Amino acid sequence: MSITRYLRGQRTPHIRWRPFWQRRPIASAVIVLLLILAYVDHRGYLGWQGDDRTRYHDKTFNCTAVMDGDTFEIDISDGRYTRTRVRLWGVDTPEIPESGREPGHYGREASAFAKNALLSRRIRLELAPGRTRDKYGRVLAYVYLDETGALFNATLIETGHGYADRRFEHPRMAAFVDLEKRARSARRGLWKDITKDTMPSWRRKLED
């Protein structure tokens, strides 16, 4: 028998292709489970949130609500809360009536300015070394606008919508104080017609 006739008489086995999940069902299930766990952990649903630096530092989020000039929320859960509340590091804006505290001079203007800049926009958080929360449990952060890269904390002070907060040490305090001096000298924003009596109590002490 010739080789050609021999080969013709052989039956070529049929190889049926099957997708990976059928060939390796257990491995596929493990991969899917890990992906699901990674997602729900990122959203904070499992409570395996890690430390603040891991969850927030140098991460970009959507701003979902603005409380006032220096406080807002982002679209990631925080423990039992569905959103994380953030407090701007190193800047203090005047209070608004809705805060439940005594309204401050230029409070509504500062709040409107923050809403226009932050609400429904992408922002990046930067946490300073050391302290990451204030006494109310809010995350303390420097906030950068994703569209422009501008540091919003500095912008508030530079435009006269907030004070350089000297009550707590932080890496950019000296730079923020310098921005406040310039805004005050140019009479920008709240500095246009402010008086000592209309300043926050902590700020009035610095005027003595």
C-alpha positions, -999 to +999 in steps of 0.1 A: +000+000+000+013+034-009+017+061+016-009+082-002-035+055+000-026+049+036-031+085+045-064+087+027-076+058+047-069+075+080-096+095+097-086+129+109-098+133+144-123+162+149-111+187+174-139+206+190-130+241+202-145+251+235-142+285+252-120+289+283-149+290+308-161+256+296-126+241+296-117+256+330-150+262+348-134+265+383-107+288+372-132+310+354-155+312+384-126+322+406-116+350+381-152+363+380-155+362+418-122+382+422-134+408+397-167+412+416-150+414+449-126+440+436-155+461+423-176+460+455-146+466+476-137+497+456-173+509+461-169+502+499-198+477+501-178+451+519-162+474+544-127+462+534-117+498+527-082+499+538-067+532+550-076+566+536-044+570+517-050+538+498-086+547+490-084+584+482-048+597+477-041+606+441-075+592+430-100+609+408-138+610+416-170+627+407-183+655+430-219+646+437-229+674+462-215+706+476-224+715+512-207+749+513-175+766+501-151+742+517-171+709+520-184+685+494-191+648+487-177+624+462-191+592+446-175+566+468-189+551+499-173+557+533-182+530+558-219+531+564-223+562+543-230+559+506-208+589+498-175+603+512-175+638+526-144+658+519-131+689+537-107+712+519-073+713+536-060+747+547-089+769+537-119+780+556-149+796+539-176+816+556-206+797+570-240+797+553-274+797+570-280+760+560-250+749+580-269+755+613-242+779+624-241+817+624-239+828+588-207+845+578-199+874+556-196+862+519-208+827+528-233+824+500-209+837+474-182+812+485-208+784+484-220+793+449-184+796+437-176+761+449-208+746+434-200+761+400-164+748+401-170+713+416-205+700+413-208+671+388-171+675+378-141+652+380-117+660+408-085+645+421-077+643+458-043+647+473-039+637+510-011+653+530+012+632+551-001+624+586-036+635+594-063+625+569-096+633+588-110+662+608-129+658+641-162+653+621-147+624+602-144+642+569-115+634+546-090+663+545-076+669+510-061+692+485-084+691+455-074+695+419-098+701+391-094+674+365-102+697+336-076+724+344-053+708+370-059+739+392-056+734+430-091+745+442-080+751+478-056+778+465-081+792+441-106+799+469-081+819+488-066+836+458-100+849+446-111+860+481-137+833+486-120+819+517-094+824+544-061+806+547-068+784+577-040+788+603-056+767+630-040+734+618-006+728+604-003+715+569+023+714+541+010+744+521+001+767+550+028+793+541+018+794+505-018+798+514-011+826+538+008+844+511-022+840+487-045+855+514-023+885+519-024+892+481-061+888+479-066+911+509-043+937+494-062+936+461-095+936+480-108+906+462-140+888+471-148+890+508-119+914+514-137+942+495-159+953+524-151+930+553-148+942+589-133+925+619-167+919+634-179+899+603-149+876+603-150+841+619-141+840+655-108+822+650-098+848+623-108+878+645-082+867+670-054+871+644-065+908+639-057+917+676 
